[in-house]
Amino acid sequence: REHLQNALSVLYERDNDLENLKRKIAASKTTWLVAGLVDGLSQHYEAPPIPPEFTVIATDGSHIDVDRHKSTRCYLINIGNVILNYGAHPSAVLDSLPSLYSGDEDLIIAPAGVKGREQPIEGVLLGIKRSVEECRCLAELAAELPPGSSTLALLDGSLILWGLEAYPEFVTEALLDRGF
């Protein structure tokens, strides 16, 4: 309890110097995004009332990577999703969408008309592809809901695909722009 009181005390002290904190955040050198300050550190707000009818949708995925020691090169991506309806007519839908990728076009991303720059889809790149598939599935679930419905969409992990910056531009285009 004493630690909590001490933390709150420091928080309220720093709230008086909001502009200095904003300058520190802007000048910081980090490898991640830092949340900005809008109203200060000590502000608190009432939660909005829960709507009488609402839906929660979520996706999460897993994958089995390419095994270089097997005679057949392939990988599996499984995307699980859930739709929970709350209110007068509650319901739940739980689904799993496994996909096996084994064709040559599934195993590499290659720039159009250029040989020798192919990127194998394995390891980090497979994880990024799975994340893209999770987002796509969540967007499809959201698009199927009635317009104007109260919905909470949940996704495990980051919306920023940090590992993608290490790959050539054609990989980003294939995954994000063309939906490889």
Stockholm file with secondary structure:
# STOCKHOLM 1.0

chainA/1-180         REHLQNALSVLYERDNDLENLKRKIAASKTTWLVAGLVDGLSQHYEAPPIPPEFTVIATDGSHIDVDRHKSTRCYLINIGNVILNYGAHPSAVLDSLPSLYSGDEDLIIAPAGVKGREQPIEGVLLGIKRSVEECRCLAELAAELPPGSSTLALLDGSLILWGLEAYPEFVTEALLDRGF
#=GR chainA/1-180 SS CHHHHHHHHHHHHHHTTHHHHHHHHHHCCCSSCCCCCSSCSSCCCCCCCCCSSEEEEEEEEEEECCCTTSSSCCEEEEEEEEEEEESSSCEEEEEEEEEEECSHHHHEECCTTCSSCCEECCTHHHHHHHHHHHHHHHHHHHHTSCTTCCEEEEESSCSSCGGGGGSCHHHHIIIIISCC
#=GC SS_cons         CHHHHHHHHHHHHHHTTHHHHHHHHHHCCCSSCCCCCSSCSSCCCCCCCCCSSEEEEEEEEEEECCCTTSSSCCEEEEEEEEEEEESSSCEEEEEEEEEEECSHHHHEECCTTCSSCCEECCTHHHHHHHHHHHHHHHHHHHHTSCTTCCEEEEESSCSSCGGGGGSCHHHHIIIIISCC
//
